[in-house]
Structures are given as structure tokens and as C-alpha cells.
Amino acid sequence: MEACLRAGVHYLGISAELETYQLAESMDSRAKSAGIQLMAGAGLFVSYDALAVHLSTRQD
């Protein structure tokens, strides 16, 4: 996530570890300022698939 913040790219993690969610939450304001999204646990729920596809097509 730190590397994604520095590079200005979205983070998409597939693990569903509690610590990963907490880390993403702690970096939320930095991610918003960078214009990126930190998405932890994307492999856990089917609904994330659509969101992941949407994020991959964004140009901003």
C-alpha cells in the first residue's frame, strides 16, 4: 500500500486478513489525497470483482 501511495496507483489486495483492512483504513486520508483507492480483501467477495474491473478502466 505504501508503494501504491508513492506511485499514485490503486491497491487491490486479495487477502482478507484483519491487519490488511486496518492498514488500508489507517491510510485512507492519504489515499484520498493521492486520488487512489486502497481495496483490501478483494478476493473475499464477488461484488469486488465488478469494482476491481471498474477501477482498472478509470483514467484518472
N, C-alpha and C positions, 0 to 999 in steps of 0.2 A: 504494500500500500504506500509506503514511503517513496519507493521508486516511482510509482504511478503519479503521486503528487508532484514530484520533481519534474517528471516528463510531461505532465499535463494530459495523461491518458486515463481512461476509465479502468477501474479494477473490477474483475469478475473472478471471484473465488468459488470453488466447488465444494469445499469442506463445510461442514456445519458445526464447527467447534465453537463453543461459547466464547472463548477468548477472541476468536476472529470477529464475531459480532461486536464484542465490546471494543476492540481496537478500531473497527470501522466507525463505530459510534463516537469514539473519542476524537476521531479525525474529521468528523462531519463538517465543522465550520471551515476547516482548511480546504476540504474537498469542494465545498460550495464556492469558496473564494477562487479556487482554481478552475471552476466550471466543469468539474468532473464528478462522477458518481463512484462510490465505493460499494460494491454489491457483494456481500459475503453470503455464503450458503446457497449459491445459485444452483447447485446440483441437487438441492433438497426438495424443491417444489416445482411442479410442472409449469406453474404460472410464470416462473422466472425465465423460462425459455423464450417466451414472447418478448419479455422485457430485454433480455440479452440481445435478441435479434434487432429490436428497435434501437438499442444503444449502438450496436455495431454499424448501423446505417446513418447515424447522425454525423453531420459535417461540422458541428460547432464545438 
